[in-house]
């Protein structure tokens, strides 16, 4: 198992692989000890919204939706309606604007959640690269 930070927040794309139970999702679970961590992984409430939307878009059946909801219940849900997250959102959005970088608004919310919780983001994409080390710590696990 790779030495992982104490507190991890899962990006939506990681959660998709965990719900699918595919080889990549299993590898991430094992590598980062997601099932055995003292501090359960976090997810932003924004990720739950993205997952519900994705389930509709991909026409997931009841069984897969049930796996998704079961997994969400095992994680620590972080609400964005808190002063630390809201302030982090404003700071990150301003930073991106001043530096000519853009990322999706949902990703800004996820990054703000990471910053406010002092967690490390586990993600399979490079969308958060402009914020890495400036605002957040992230572990890029790469695509399968």
C-alpha positions in Angstrom: 0.0 0.0 0.0 1.3 3.5 -0.9 1.7 5.9 2.0 -1.3 8.1 1.8 -2.2 11.3 3.6 -4.4 11.0 6.6 -7.4 12.7 5.1 -8.4 12.0 1.5 -11.2 13.5 -0.5 -12.3 11.5 -3.6 -13.0 13.3 -6.8 -16.1 12.3 -8.7 -14.1 10.4 -11.4 -12.6 8.1 -8.7 -16.0 7.5 -7.2 -17.3 6.3 -10.6 -14.6 3.6 -10.8 -15.4 2.5 -7.2 -19.1 2.2 -8.0 -18.3 0.2 -11.2 -16.1 -2.1 -9.1 -13.7 -2.3 -12.1 -10.0 -3.3 -11.9 -8.9 0.3 -11.7 -11.3 1.1 -8.8 -10.1 -2.0 -7.0 -6.5 -1.0 -7.5 -7.2 2.5 -6.1 -9.0 1.0 -3.1 -6.1 -1.3 -2.4 -3.3 1.2 -3.1 -4.7 3.9 -0.9 -6.3 1.6 1.7 -9.7 3.2 1.2 -11.6 0.4 2.9 -9.2 0.2 5.9 -8.5 3.8 6.7 -9.0 5.1 10.2 -10.2 8.4 8.7 -12.9 7.5 6.1 -12.5 9.2 2.8 -14.4 12.4 2.2 -16.6 13.5 -0.7 -18.1 16.8 -1.5 -21.8 17.1 -1.7 -21.1 18.4 -5.2 -19.8 14.9 -6.1 -23.1 13.4 -5.0 -25.0 15.7 -7.3 -22.6 14.8 -10.2 -23.0 11.1 -9.5 -26.8 11.3 -9.4 -26.7 13.2 -12.7 -24.3 10.7 -14.2 -26.5 7.8 -13.1 -29.4 9.4 -15.1 -27.2 10.2 -18.1 -25.8 6.7 -18.3 -29.2 5.1 -17.5 -27.8 3.2 -14.5 -30.3 0.6 -13.2 -31.4 0.2 -9.7 -28.6 -2.2 -8.8 -25.8 0.2 -9.8 -27.6 3.2 -8.3 -27.9 1.2 -5.1 -24.2 0.4 -5.1 -23.5 4.1 -5.6 -25.8 5.1 -2.7 -24.3 2.4 -0.5 -20.8 3.7 -1.2 -21.8 7.3 -0.6 -23.1 6.3 2.9 -19.7 4.7 3.7 -17.9 8.1 3.0 -17.9 11.3 4.9 -20.1 13.9 3.1 -18.8 17.5 3.3 -21.4 20.2 2.7 -20.3 23.3 0.8 -22.6 25.5 2.9 -19.9 26.4 5.4 -17.8 29.5 5.8 -14.5 27.8 5.2 -15.7 26.2 1.9 -17.3 29.4 0.8 -14.2 31.5 1.5 -12.0 28.9 -0.2 -14.3 29.0 -3.3 -14.0 32.8 -3.5 -10.2 32.7 -3.1 -9.7 29.8 -5.7 -12.1 31.5 -8.2 -10.2 34.8 -7.9 -6.8 33.0 -8.1 -7.9 31.2 -11.3 -9.2 34.4 -12.9 -6.1 36.4 -12.1 -3.9 33.7 -13.5 -5.9 33.1 -16.7 -6.8 29.6 -15.7 -10.2 28.0 -15.9 -11.7 24.9 -14.5 -15.3 23.8 -14.2 -17.4 25.4 -11.4 -18.1 22.0 -9.9 -14.4 21.4 -9.7 -13.9 24.7 -8.0 -16.4 23.6 -5.4 -14.6 20.3 -5.0 -11.3 22.1 -4.7 -12.7 24.5 -2.1 -13.9 21.5 -0.1 -10.4 20.0 -0.3 -8.9 23.3 0.8 -11.3 23.8 3.7 -10.8 20.3 5.1 -7.0 20.2 4.6 -7.5 16.9 2.8 -5.7 15.6 -0.2 -7.7 15.2 -3.4 -7.5 11.8 -5.1 -8.3 12.3 -8.8 -7.9 10.7 -12.2 -7.8 13.9 -14.2 -5.6 16.9 -14.6 -8.3 19.5 -14.1 -6.9 20.5 -10.7 -3.3 21.0 -11.8 -3.6 24.8 -11.8 -4.4 24.6 -8.0 -2.0 21.9 -7.0 0.4 23.1 -4.3 -1.0 26.7 -4.5 -4.3 25.9 -2.9 -4.7 22.1 -2.6 -2.7 18.9 -2.5 -3.8 16.3 -5.0 -2.7 12.8 -5.9 -3.2 12.1 -9.6 -3.9 8.4 -10.0 -4.1 8.5 -13.8 -6.6 6.9 -16.1 -6.9 3.1 -16.3 
